[in-house]
């Protein structure tokens, strides 16, 4: 491990707390990272404590130069490494397509400053110190301060309008607990809905394959297992058994017929990213499950 801290973890929620002791932030889609400025260089580490310095060398060098120019005192920050399209949307796929020059560190918390530890300092105070650090830096796309908002609804409207990943809800007085999952920090995802049809079942890992109609051909858009109750899983497996048309290497295939609504985050390499079961759609025809309909959700 190259960092003294592992990031504090969030708890997934399906509803937004609306009391006065909460703050709200944009959830950016990238790599969670701890930034350690030792006065000479920036050291970036992953959520598991491994070095990011080789993977994101250009960003580390750019940040080091900025912190040196501004004579920033030693500090440790928490944030997300992203390719930013706007202040509500990060492009996850761009992280994997060689666009390393466009990387940004989205700083949203401060753990140490001048070797003083701030873990037990309330969030609002930590954010104040963090903003003071970021404001001293020369203007650059390499680093941004992640603003907190006191009202959730206007922020959520902006996030959904820009197809952002989601929103973070944090207690104003929350302390920082490294490597611990806490209900003081919540994450609300901006799920998209894809209508797909059941295509196959992989007996080796328990994942269902789903597909859509793309230019008259069956096009597999992903596999999923999460989100199913035990009864729903049993129903799908029984459907596959009764309607199988081919079995190959442990994968059982069926003809199009059963339509499902899946939740997913975005598209990556023309596949659904993080798909999970939503519901059965018995009233829909499999012919209506098209690649064009999925793509239309991302039209700007």
C-alpha positions in Angstrom: 0.0 0.0 0.0 1.4 3.4 -1.0 -1.2 5.6 0.9 -1.8 5.7 4.7 -5.5 5.7 4.0 -8.1 3.8 2.1 -11.2 5.8 0.9 -14.3 6.0 3.0 -17.1 3.9 1.3 -20.7 4.9 0.4 -24.0 3.1 0.9 -26.3 2.7 -2.0 -29.7 4.3 -1.6 -32.9 4.6 -3.7 -34.2 7.8 -2.0 -32.7 11.2 -1.2 -32.7 12.4 2.5 -34.1 16.0 2.5 -33.4 17.1 6.1 -31.2 20.2 6.8 -28.2 18.3 8.0 -27.3 16.8 4.5 -25.2 18.1 1.7 -25.3 16.9 -1.9 -22.6 16.5 -4.5 -22.3 15.2 -8.1 -21.2 11.6 -8.3 -18.5 11.4 -11.0 -17.8 8.2 -13.0 -14.1 7.4 -12.9 -11.5 5.9 -10.5 -11.7 6.7 -6.8 -8.2 7.9 -5.7 -6.3 9.3 -2.7 -4.0 12.2 -3.6 -0.9 12.4 -1.3 1.1 15.6 -1.7 4.4 15.2 0.3 5.8 18.6 -0.7 7.8 17.2 -3.6 5.5 15.0 -5.7 1.9 13.8 -6.0 1.3 10.2 -5.2 -2.0 8.8 -6.4 -3.4 5.5 -5.1 -6.4 3.4 -5.9 -9.3 2.6 -3.6 -7.5 -0.6 -2.8 -4.2 1.2 -1.9 -2.3 0.4 -5.1 -0.2 3.0 -7.0 -1.9 4.9 -9.8 1.3 6.7 -10.7 2.2 4.6 -13.7 -1.4 4.3 -15.0 -2.0 8.1 -14.7 1.6 9.4 -14.9 0.7 12.5 -16.9 -1.9 13.5 -14.4 0.5 12.9 -11.5 3.1 15.1 -13.2 0.6 17.8 -14.0 -0.7 17.9 -10.4 2.9 17.9 -9.0 3.7 21.0 -11.1 0.6 22.8 -10.0 1.2 22.1 -6.3 4.8 23.1 -6.6 4.0 26.4 -8.3 1.4 27.3 -5.7 3.6 26.2 -2.7 0.8 24.1 -1.4 1.6 22.6 2.1 1.6 18.9 2.5 -1.9 17.4 2.3 -3.9 14.3 1.6 -7.1 14.6 -0.5 -9.8 12.2 -1.5 -11.4 12.4 -5.0 -12.1 10.8 -8.4 -10.0 10.6 -11.5 -12.2 11.4 -14.5 -12.5 12.6 -18.0 -14.9 15.5 -17.5 -17.4 16.5 -20.2 -19.2 19.0 -18.0 -19.6 19.6 -14.3 -22.3 17.0 -14.1 -21.0 14.3 -16.4 -17.7 12.3 -16.6 -16.9 10.1 -19.6 -16.0 6.7 -18.2 -15.2 5.1 -21.6 -12.7 7.9 -22.3 -10.6 6.6 -19.4 -9.9 3.4 -21.5 -9.4 4.9 -24.9 -6.0 6.6 -24.4 -7.3 10.1 -23.6 -4.9 10.5 -20.7 -4.2 14.1 -21.4 -7.8 15.0 -20.6 -7.8 13.6 -17.0 -8.9 15.6 -14.0 -8.8 15.0 -10.3 -12.1 15.9 -8.8 -11.3 16.7 -5.2 -14.1 16.3 -2.7 -12.5 15.8 0.7 -9.4 16.6 2.8 -7.9 14.1 5.2 -4.6 15.9 6.2 -3.2 19.4 5.9 0.3 20.4 7.1 0.4 17.0 8.7 -2.6 17.8 10.8 -5.2 14.9 10.6 -8.8 15.9 9.9 -10.5 12.6 10.0 -12.6 13.5 13.1 -13.3 17.1 11.8 -16.9 17.5 10.6 -17.4 17.4 6.8 -18.4 21.0 6.3 -15.2 22.2 8.0 -13.1 19.7 5.9 -14.7 21.1 2.8 -13.8 24.6 3.8 -10.1 23.7 4.2 -10.2 21.8 0.9 -11.6 24.7 -1.0 -8.9 27.0 0.3 -6.3 24.5 -0.9 -7.8 24.2 -4.4 -8.4 27.9 -4.7 -4.6 28.5 -4.3 -3.8 26.4 -7.3 -3.4 28.0 -10.8 -6.5 27.5 -12.9 -6.2 24.1 -14.6 -8.3 21.3 -16.0 -6.2 18.9 -14.0 -7.9 19.5 -10.7 -11.3 20.8 -9.6 -13.0 21.4 -6.3 -16.3 19.4 -6.0 -18.9 21.7 -4.7 -21.5 20.7 -2.1 -25.1 21.9 -2.4 -27.7 22.4 0.3 -30.7 21.4 -1.9 -30.9 18.1 -3.6 -33.7 18.6 -6.2 -32.1 21.3 -8.4 -28.8 19.3 -8.4 -30.6 16.1 -9.3 -32.4 17.8 -12.2 -29.0 19.0 -13.6 -27.5 15.6 -13.2 -30.3 13.7 -15.0 -30.5 16.4 -17.7 -26.8 15.7 -18.5 -27.0 11.9 -18.1 -24.7 12.1 -15.1 -23.9 9.0 -13.0 -25.7 10.1 -9.9 -25.6 12.1 -6.7 -23.8 11.8 -3.3 -25.6 12.6 -0.1 -23.4 13.4 2.9 -24.2 14.3 6.5 -22.9 17.8 7.2 -21.2 16.7 10.5 -20.0 13.3 9.2 -16.4 12.3 10.1 -14.1 10.4 7.8 -13.8 6.7 8.4 -11.2 5.2 6.1 -12.1 1.8 4.4 -15.5 1.8 6.2 -18.9 1.8 4.6 -21.1 4.3 6.3 -24.7 5.5 6.1 -23.4 9.0 6.7 -22.5 9.0 3.0 -25.1 7.7 0.5 -24.9 7.3 -3.3 -28.0 7.6 -5.5 -27.5 6.3 -9.1 -29.1 7.8 -12.1 -30.1 4.4 -13.6 -31.2 4.2 -17.3 -33.7 1.6 -18.5 -33.0 -0.8 -21.4 -35.7 -3.1 -22.8 -34.0 -6.3 -23.8 -35.0 -9.9 -24.4 -33.6 -13.0 -22.8 -31.0 -14.7 -25.0 -29.1 -17.3 -23.0 -28.1 -18.6 -19.5 -24.5 -19.4 -18.5 -24.7 -22.3 -16.0 -21.0 -21.9 -15.0 -21.5 -18.4 -13.4 -25.3 -18.0 -13.1 -25.4 -15.0 -15.5 -28.2 -14.3 -18.0 -27.4 -13.0 -21.4 -29.6 -10.4 -23.0 -29.9 -9.0 -26.5 -31.7 -6.6 -28.7 -32.6 -6.3 -32.4 -29.8 -4.5 -34.2 -30.4 -4.0 -37.9 -32.3 -7.3 -38.1 -29.8 -9.3 -36.2 -29.7 -10.5 -32.6 -27.1 -8.3 -30.8 -26.0 -9.3 -27.3 -25.8 -6.1 -25.1 -24.7 -7.6 -21.8 -25.0 -10.2 -19.0 -26.6 -9.7 -15.6 -27.2 -11.5 -12.3 -27.9 -8.7 -9.8 -31.3 -7.4 -8.9 -33.2 -10.7 -9.1 -35.1 -12.2 -6.2 -34.8 -16.0 -5.8 -38.3 -16.5 -7.2 -37.5 -14.4 -10.3 -34.2 -16.2 -10.9 -36.0 -19.5 -10.6 -38.6 -18.4 -13.2 -35.9 -17.3 -15.7 -34.0 -20.5 -15.3 -37.2 -22.5 -15.9 -38.0 -20.5 -19.0 -34.5 -21.2 -20.4 -34.9 -25.0 -19.7 -38.3 -25.2 -21.4 -37.3 -23.1 -24.4 -33.7 -24.0 -25.1 -32.7 -24.3 -28.7 -28.9 -24.7 -28.3 -26.4 -25.5 -25.7 -22.7 -24.7 -26.2 -19.9 -24.8 -23.7 -22.3 -24.6 -20.8 -24.3 -21.8 -22.2 -28.0 -22.5 -23.0 -29.6 -20.4 -25.7 -33.3 -19.6 -26.3 -35.2 -17.9 -29.1 -36.3 -14.3 -28.5 -39.5 -14.0 -26.5 -39.2 -12.9 -22.8 -38.7 -9.1 -22.5 -37.0 -7.6 -19.5 -36.4 -4.1 -18.3 -32.8 -3.8 -17.0 -31.3 -0.9 -15.1 -27.9 0.2 -16.2 -25.5 3.1 -15.8 -24.2 3.8 -19.4 -22.7 2.2 -22.5 -19.2 0.9 -22.6 -17.9 -0.6 -25.9 -21.6 -0.7 -27.1 -22.6 -2.9 -24.1 -24.7 -2.1 -21.1 -22.5 -1.1 -18.1 -23.5 -2.4 -14.7 -26.8 -4.0 -15.8 -29.2 -5.3 -13.2 -32.7 -6.7 -13.3 -35.6 -4.3 -13.2 -38.8 -6.2 -14.0 -40.5 -8.5 -16.4 -42.3 -6.8 -19.3 -44.8 -9.4 -20.5 -46.8 -6.8 -22.4 -43.9 -5.9 -24.7 -42.9 -7.6 -27.8 -39.2 -8.7 -28.3 -39.3 -7.0 -31.7 -39.6 -3.6 -29.9 -36.3 -4.2 -28.1 -33.9 -2.4 -30.4 -30.4 -1.0 -30.3 -31.8 2.3 -31.7 -34.0 2.7 -28.6 -31.1 2.2 -26.3 -28.9 4.7 -28.2 -31.7 7.3 -28.2 -31.2 7.7 -24.4 -27.8 9.2 -25.1 -28.8 11.5 -27.9 -28.0 15.1 -27.0 
